Amino acid sequence: MLHDSGIVTIYRVSVDENGPPPKVEKLVKRSTHYFGEMTVGIQRYYEAAKVGQQIDLLIEIWRDPNIKTRDIAQIEDRFYFIRQITPTKDEDGILVTRLSLEEDDSGTWSAKL
């Protein structure tokens, strides 16, 4: 698969434990990747719905074992929760990572950069 759909930036959520309550969260850049957009299959969509989640986007990047489901993905001006990480091989046998993403409609992450 060509990774020509755009650029995704992965952030980890950092919490300042030393400050007074309430704890302040901020986003710290972890990595940036070119990605290819894939079709969200019906099974993936319904499995997420069973646990109260919604998969809005499925993307594929080159293999990155450092991404966690606690991380946040940004594509253009939209932020996404990473709901599932699938390390696999593409049709050419190249190691890739597939990310199932749920859009964050609250808009809170853009203020935490």
C-alpha positions in Angstrom: 0.0 0.0 0.0 1.2 3.5 -0.8 1.4 5.7 2.2 0.3 8.8 0.4 -2.9 9.8 2.1 -1.3 12.3 4.4 0.8 12.8 7.5 -0.1 11.6 11.0 1.6 13.0 14.1 1.5 10.8 17.2 1.5 12.4 20.7 1.9 10.9 24.1 -0.2 12.4 26.9 2.1 13.8 29.6 0.7 14.7 33.1 2.5 17.0 35.4 2.5 15.1 38.7 4.5 17.7 40.6 2.0 20.6 40.2 -1.1 21.3 42.4 -4.4 19.8 41.5 -6.0 19.6 39.0 -3.3 17.7 37.1 -2.4 19.3 33.9 -2.2 17.2 30.7 -0.2 18.2 27.7 0.7 16.5 24.4 4.3 15.6 23.7 5.3 14.7 20.1 6.3 11.1 19.8 6.6 10.6 16.0 5.4 11.6 12.6 4.5 9.2 9.8 3.2 9.1 6.2 0.0 7.0 6.2 -2.3 5.2 3.8 -6.0 5.2 4.5 -7.9 1.9 4.6 -11.5 0.9 4.7 -13.1 0.3 8.1 -14.6 -3.1 7.8 -18.1 -3.9 9.1 -16.7 -6.4 11.7 -14.2 -3.9 13.1 -17.0 -1.2 13.2 -19.5 -3.4 15.1 -16.8 -4.8 17.5 -16.0 -1.3 18.5 -19.7 -0.4 18.9 -20.1 -3.3 21.3 -17.7 -1.6 23.8 -19.1 1.9 23.3 -16.4 3.1 20.8 -16.6 4.2 17.2 -13.9 3.6 14.6 -13.9 6.6 12.3 -10.6 5.9 10.4 -8.2 3.0 9.7 -4.7 3.9 8.7 -1.5 2.1 7.9 2.0 3.4 8.7 5.5 1.8 8.6 6.1 -0.4 11.6 6.4 1.6 14.9 6.4 -0.5 18.1 6.5 2.6 20.3 2.9 3.7 19.7 0.5 3.0 22.6 -3.3 3.0 22.8 -2.9 5.9 25.4 -1.4 8.1 22.6 -3.3 10.7 20.5 -3.1 10.9 16.7 -3.4 14.2 14.8 -4.2 14.4 11.1 -4.4 17.9 9.8 -6.4 19.8 12.4 -8.3 16.7 13.8 -7.4 14.7 16.8 -8.1 10.9 17.2 -7.9 8.4 20.1 -6.0 5.3 19.1 -8.4 2.5 19.8 -6.5 -0.5 18.3 -2.9 -1.1 17.2 -2.3 -4.0 14.8 1.3 -4.8 13.9 1.2 -6.8 10.7 2.7 -7.2 7.2 1.3 -5.5 4.1 0.7 -7.3 0.7 4.4 -7.0 -0.1 5.6 -8.5 3.2 6.7 -5.2 4.6 6.3 -4.6 8.3 3.5 -2.1 9.0 1.3 -0.9 11.8 -2.4 -0.4 11.4 -4.2 2.1 13.7 -7.9 2.1 14.3 -8.8 5.7 15.2 -11.8 7.3 16.9 -12.3 11.1 16.3 -12.2 13.3 19.4 -15.1 15.6 18.9 -14.5 17.5 22.2 -11.7 19.7 20.8 -9.8 19.6 24.1 -6.5 18.3 22.6 -5.8 21.2 20.3 -5.4 23.5 23.4 -2.9 21.1 25.0 -0.2 21.3 22.4 
